[in-house]
Amino acid sequence: MPRLKVTQTRSPIGGKQNHRETLRSLGLKRIGDTVVKEDRPEIRGMVKTVRHLVAVEEVE
């Protein structure tokens, strides 16, 4: 199953509360943190919410 590599590139300071909560639920705490998640609709929706704060790559 494809996987997504999500890296936090920008700070959520000054952003909306739900953006901070979404980053935390993805497992990202600080700039430069990277997590690998299953490519599922729920994860895609979370990434879409914070797309201006993260970089996303598909990995095998």
Secondary structure as GFF3:
##gff-version 3
##sequence-region A 1 60
A	DSSP	beta_strand	3	8	.	.	.	ID=ss1
A	DSSP	alpha_helix	17	26	.	.	.	ID=ss2
A	DSSP	beta_strand	34	38	.	.	.	ID=ss3
A	DSSP	alpha_helix	41	49	.	.	.	ID=ss4
A	DSSP	beta_strand	54	59	.	.	.	ID=ss5
###
